[in-house]
Amino acid sequence: MCAWVDNAGDDVCRECGGDAAQEGPDRVCTSCYAEWYISYCWRCKAHIDERDTTRAADGWCICRRCGASAPPELIAEQEGEHGGGWA
């Protein structure tokens, strides 16, 4: 069973209270041009608003529900680009 969750606060700028224009997961305030994105956790499918999360060292938002950041296949791909480890 699927349900659409309406996260009305996603489209309200926290800087000025203005409305946001949406293009995919990206939001841009139409008043002050603040930018943020909305996504879902790859592991548990929880709603992620980048304004409410902390970031891992690799820049990915950390899911507040399950603790996931970057998907394992992406990490493996990035490690391959860097010769098996981070530079």
Secondary structure, 3 states (H helix, E strand, C coil): CCCCCCCHHHHECCCCCCEEEEECCEEEECCCCCEEEEEECCCCCCEEEHHHCCECCCCCECCCCCCCCCCHHHHHHHHHHCCCCCC
